[in-house]
């Protein structure tokens, strides 16, 4: 029996008992292209539903949890092209086919045990199919729990004539069935057979049972669209060890850079160019720590059920915010590192020419340009140039259009160029300071080691990511998204963790400022006093040397070179 109701925009609701009183035959309800906005409790009470077609009801946003209570079925439910945000919690057990294409508001599914009979699902989002990937029907699972060795019996069954069901051994100990001994024929009439299925199963388990179809050909749920390479069926971080490491790394990045910012901002010493640049670098790396914290937090909240949160996360403001933070932080950090390196090279190259010294009035507009550039690069994916929604880790990996591809390549090329500039500057610095006339051998070794560490951390951060990202930008990916998450956690934030230590915390000037700040809080007063005395002695000595010397000596040049590296 079929009932069709369509193209009636005046009907805005399906009330209780709307179809009660119809005959007891299986009913197909085609209720499409109407003005339905909601479906009330017990709306289909008293019906025996075969198919319930609700497609193309554009305004249908809500189905009561008990809308199917009192009804039998349906076997087929079609809610495609509706605005439903959730499915009812009752009545889904009988559904074998679920069609929810173009249902963009349906971002979460009910508990999977509700779909005990589901065989086919055609959904909107690939992530939802992850929930059904290993799901089997309840009947098949119960059969597998009873039978351990069935493959040979199924093979023999498939070779039997169609009027025979199966042969069973008269004396079975280790095997439930055997085809090698004397057998009795199972007939379709249980009353005439001494070995009926009822001897093994309860009546409830025998309902609708067909050995060949239900057991030898187990039902496997199929679901489309299948997850793609960018969104595999896994949690945000994928690997368990990454879930632990990312917390350690993001706490280190946040704590380290926040400490540097706090000490530099509260210091009563004059704000020099190196201090100003270090503040910018620490802020950029602090933002990278915030990004890692967002990713780690969402991964912890959605662990094991990311398929039910993927759409809300990747299409929502959370992922866009995380993506903005990471691109902005990455580009500002690379830009600032480049400026710091050039400033050090400039200071050493023109150490004795005070008129060519880089002043704060020069550094401010340079860094303002870096901020504008970094913000622009981070905003472009929010405006449709690439996208942060492509993957769960919220990086701009969308290269479908030529403009998006050019955007990714631009970022990567600029990062590679920045790394080359940093390496070239440090090589020139090393050549300058390794002059034996200027610097002693032990100082030379110390400077060389420090430069090697700086270049190594930059290379470790940039090289793996740039290599694999450039290949992916040309649509020849050499690494999966799952494995790229290892790069995200182990390599991507290396600079953000190392920079506060290499450029600030390990320097004498920072340690002096840190202990002076602690002394204001009532701690480390003796250490602070020691640093005050050392600073005053060094300042007095420099003043005396400067007044007595007619010109810059080799020793004073060496001191300037080393002090530039210590900033």
N, C-alpha and C positions, 0 to 999 in steps of 0.2 A: 504494500500500500504506500502511496506517495502523496505528499501534500506540498504544494509549492506556493510560496508567498514572496513576491519580489516587487521592486520598484515602487514601494509605498513609503515615501519619505515622511508621511504624517505619523506613522507608527514609531514611537520613540522608546517603547518599553515592551518587554514580554512579562506579563504578570503571573502570579501563582495559578497553577492548574489551568494554564492557557489551552492545553490540548487534551484535557481529561474528557473521557467519554468516547474517544475514538475506539475502533475495534481492536482486538487483541493481536492482530497480525503485526508482523515486523513493519515498522514505519520509517520512511525516508522523509525527513523534513528539509526542504530547500528554502531557506529564509535568507535570501541574498539581496543586496542593493536596496536595503530599507533604511529607515532613519533611526534604527535602534541605538539607544545610548546605554541601556543597562538591561540585565536579565535578572529577575527576582528569584527568591528562594522557591523551590518546588515548582519551577515554571513548567517542567516537563513531567510532572507527577502523573503516574498511571499509564505512561506510554512504554512501548517496547521498541526502542530506537535501533534501527539498523545504521542509518547515516543521519548526521546532523550537520547541515551545510549552513554556515554563518558568514561565508566569504563576502567581501565587498560591502560590508556594513561599516563605512568609514568612521562613523561616530561612536561605534560600540567600544566603550572603554572599561566596562565592569560586568563581570558575571559573579553572582552571589556564590559563595562556597557550597551552598546546598541547592543550587539550581537544578542539578541532576538527581537529587534525592527523590526517591519514589519512582524513578524510571529504571528500566532495564536497558543497558547499553549506554551510549552508542558504540558500535564497532568502528565507525569512521567519524572523525571530527575534523571539520574544515573551518579554520578561523583566519584564513589568509586575507590580507588586505583589510585588517581591522585595526583599531587603536587599543586593543586589549593590553593591559599591563600585567595581568596575571591570569592563571587558569584556576578553576575551582578545585578545592582540595578533595572533594568527594565526587565519585563517579568516573574516575579516569581508569579504573582497573580493567574495564572491558574494552578500552580503545585499542584497536589493532593498527589503525592507520591515522596518523596525525599530520594535517597539512597546515602549516603556519608560515607560509611564504609571505614576504612583504609585510610582516607584522613587526614593525620596527620598535614599537613600544613594549613588546614582550621581551624583556631583558633578563628575566629570571624564570627558572622552571620550578615546579613543585618538587618535593622529594621524589627521588627516582623509583622508590618502591611503589609509588602510585601507578606507575606504568607497567604493571605486571604482565600484561598481554600484548604490549606494543611490538609490532613487527616492522613497521615502516614509518619513518618520520621525515617530513620535508619541511625544513625550518628556514629561518631568515639568517641567523648568525652561525658561522662555522664552529664557534666555540661551544655552542650548545650540543653539537654532535659529539664533542669530547665526553660529555656525560654518558652517552649511550654507546661509546666505543666497545666496551667489554660487557655490556649488559645483554643478558639472554632472557628469554621468557621464563616465567616461573615454572612452567610445566617441564621444560627441558632440564632445568637445574634439578628438579626433584627426581627426574628419571636418572640423571647421571649420578645422583647420590645413592641410588638403589643398585644400579648395575655397574660392575667394575670391568667386566670383560665381555664386550658386545660386538666387536668389529667382525669376527668370523661369522657370528650368527646373522648379522645384517647382510653380509655378503651372500650367505646361503639363502636368506629370505628373498633377496632380490632376484634369485635365480628360480624361485618356485613359481608354479602356475598361479594365475590371479585368483583362482578359487580356493587356494590354500593360504592360510595365514602363517602358521609356523609349526615346527615339530619340536616336541619336548621329550627329554629323556625320562625314563621311568624312575631311575634311581640317580639322583643328582646330589653330590656332596660338595665338590669344590666349584662346579660350574652350574649356573642356573639353567642353562640350556646346552644341549650338545647335539650335533648332527651326525655323530659317528656311531652311536649305539642304536638299538631298536627303539623306535619312536611311536608315539601315538599322534594322530592328526588332531590338531586344534581346528575346530569348525567355528563358523560364525555364530552358531547357536550354543550359548553357554550351557543350557540345560542338558544337552545331549553329549557334552564333553566332560570326561572325568577330570580334566585338567584345565579348568577355565581360568581367565585372568583374575576372577574374583577370589581365587585361592591365594593370590599374592597381594592384590590391591584392595583398598576399601572402595565402596561404591562411588564416593566422591572423587576418587582418583581415576575411576574408570570412565567418567563422563567425557564423552567426545574423544575417547582414546582410539587411535589408529596406530598399530605398531610400526608399520613401514614408514608412515609420514611423520609421526610424532617422535619416534625413537631412532630409526635408521636414517632419517633425513631431518635432523634437529633444526628447529626454526632459529634463524639468526637475524637479529634486528639490523636493518639497513637505515642509514641516516645520511641526508644531504642538506646543505653543501658540506663537503669534507674539509677539515682544517687544512690550511695551506702552509707553505714553508715558513712564512713570517709569523704564524700563530700556531705552533704545534700544541698538542694536548699535554700541557704541563703547567706548573705554577710559574709565577713571574721569574723566579731565579732558576728554576729547573733542578739544580743540584743541591743536595742537602748541605754539603760543605760550604757552598757559597752563601747559604742562609746564615751560617755562623760568621764567616769571614767579613761579610758586608757590614755587620754591626760593629765589629772591631775597627774596620777601616773608617766608617763614617764617624764614629765617636772620636777616633784619633784626629781626623781632619777637622771636625768641628771644634774640639777642645784645643788643639794646637793653634789653629788660626784665630780663634776667639781670644786666646791668651796673648798672642802677638798683637792683635788689634787693641786690646785693653791696655797693654803695657805702653805701646807707642802713642796712643791717644792721650793717656794720662801722664806721660812723661813731661817734666818741666823744662827739659832741654829744647833747644831751638829745633823747629821742624825743618830738617834739611831735605834735599832732593832724594837721597837714598831712603830716608824715613818715609817720605811721602809716597814713593813708589812701592815701598814695602807694605804700606797700609792698603794700597790698591790691590796688590797681589794677595794679601791675606783675606781681603773681602771676597775676591773672586774664588779663592780656594774654599772659603767658608761656605759660599753658595753651592759649590760642588758637594760639600758634606751634607748640606740640606737636601740636595737631590738624592743622594744615596740613602739618607734617612727616610725620605718619602717612599722610595722603592722598597726598602727593607720593611717598613711599617705595613704597607699594603700587602706585601708578600706574606707577612706573618698573619694578617687578618684573613686572607683568602686562601691560605694553605689547604690543599686538598679539594677545594671547591672553587677554584679560580674561574671555571667555565660559567659559573653563575654570577660572577662579578666582572667578567672581562669587558662586557659592553659598557657598563656604567663607568668603569675605570678608564678605558681607552678613549671613550667618546666624551667623557666628562671634563670638568675643569681641573681635576686632580692631575691627570696625565699631562694636560696642556701646561699646567704650572710646573710640574717636574721637568718637562721637556724644555721649557723656557729657561729654568734655572741651570740645567746642565749645559745648554748651548751657550748661554750668556757667560757662565762661569768659565767654560773651556776657552772661549775666544778671548775674554778679558785676561785670563791667566796667561795664555800664550803671548798676547800682545804686551802685557806688562813685563813678562820675562824677557822679551826681546828688547824692550826699552831699558830695563835694568842692565842687561848685558852691554848694550850700546853705550849707556851712561858710564859704565865701568871702563870700557875701552877708551872712551873719550877722556875720562878723568886721568887715566894712565898716560895716554898719548900726549896730552897737553897739560901734564902735571905742573910744569913750571910757568905756564902761561895763564895767569889768573884772569886775564880779560876774556879768555875763551871758556871759562868754567861755566858749566850748565847751572843756571839759577832756577829757583822755584817758579819764577814768572814764565820760564820756558817750559818747565815740566807740566804745569797745570793745563795749558791748552793741548799739549801732546796727549795727556791722559784723557782729557775731555773728548778728543777725537776717538780714542780707544773705546770709551764708554758708549758713544753714539754708534760706532761701528758694531760693537758687541750686541747692543740692544736691537739694532736693525736686523742683524743676522738671526737673532733669537725670535724676533717677531714675525719674520717672513713665513715660517710654517703655520702660524696662526692665521695668516692671510691667504693660505691656499698654495703657497710655494713649498712643495713637499708637505709632510704632515707628521705630527707627533702621535697620531692614532694608529699608525701602521703596526707597531709592535708593542708588547706589554711593558717594555723598559723605556718607552716614550722617547726614543731617539728618532730624528728625522730620516727614516729609511725608505720613504716613498720616492721611487724614481720612475713612476709611470709616465710622466710627461717630460718633454725635453727641458722645460724650465726647471723642474725639480732636479733633474739629472745635473744640469749646469750648476745649480745651487750647491749640491753635495760636492761636486768636483771643485768648485771655488773654495769652499771651506778647507778641503783636504790639501789643495795646492798651496793655499796661504799658510797652512800649518807646516807643510814641508819646507816652504821658503823660510819661515820663521826659524825652524830648526837649523837650516843651513847658515842663516845669519848668526845665530847663537854660537854655532860651532866655529865659524870663521872668526868671530870676535874673540872667543876664548883662546884660539890658537895664536892670534896676534898678541893677546895679553900675555900668554905664556912666553912667547918669543921675547917680549919686552922685559919681563921680570927674571928670566933665566940668565940674563947678562951677569957674568961673574963679577963685574966691576960694581954692580949695583946691589946685588943681593947675595948673601952667604948661601953655601950649598944646602944647609938644612932648611933654610927658608924657601929655597928653590923647590926642594922636594915637597915641602908642605903645600905650597901654592899649586904645584902640578897635580898632587893628589886631590886637592879640593876641586880644581877645575874638572878633573876626570869624573868625580862624583856628580858634579852639576850636569855635565854633558850626558853621563850615563843615565841619570834619572829622566832627563828630557827624551833621550832616545828610547828608553824602556816604555815611556808613556805614549810617544807619538808613533814610533815605527810599526809595531804590530797592527795597531788600529788603522793607521793610514794605508798600510799595504792591503789589508783585507777589504777596507772600505772602498778604495779606488777600484779594485777588481769587481766589487759588487756594483759600484756606480756604472761600470761598463757592462752590467748584466752578465757577468761571468763570476758568480759568487764562489769563493774557495772555502767558505766556512758556513756552517748552519747557524741559524739564530740561537739555537740551544748552546752551541759552543762559543758563540760571540759573547754570551753572558759571562763566560770565564774572563774574557778580555775586559769586559765592563767592570768587574770587581777587582781583578788582580793587576791590570795594567792602566786602565783609564784614569783612576784616581791617584796614581803613584805620585805625580807632581803635587797634588793637593795635600798629601800627607807629608811629603818630603820637604816641600818649599819652606814651611815655617821653621823647620829645624836647620836647613842648609843656609837660608838667607837671613835668619833672625836669631833663633834660640841658641845656636852654637856660636854666636859672635859675642865678643867681650862687651860691646856697647849694649846689647840687649840684656845680658846678664846683669850689668850695672843698673839699667833702668828697672829690671825686674826686682832686684833686691831693694832698691830705693822705694819702689811701690810697696813692697812687703813691709818695709820699716814704717811706713805711714799707717799700716794696719796693725802695728805692734809686733811684727814678726821679723826675724833675721836682722836685728838692729846692728849687731856686730859686723856682719858681712857687708851691710850697707855702708857703715862707717869706713870700713876698709876700702871700699870702692870710691868713696868720696876723697879719701886721702890720696889714693893712687891717681885719681883724675886730677886733683889739684897739683900734685907733684909733676905729672906729665905736662900740664898746662904751663906751670912756672918754667920748666926746663925748655919747652918750645919757645917761650917768650924770650928767654936769655939767649938761646941759640940764634933766634931770628934777629936780635938786635946787634949781636957781635959779628955775625957772618956777613961779609960784603955781598955774597952771591950764593946761589944754591949749590951745595956740595953734593958729592955722590951719595953720601950717607943719607942726607935729607931727601934726595930723590928716592932712594930705596924705601925709606919710611913712608913716603907718600904713596908709593906703589902698593906696599903691603896694606896700608890703611884703607886704600880704595877697595881692596879685596875683602877687607874685614867688615865693610859697611853692610 
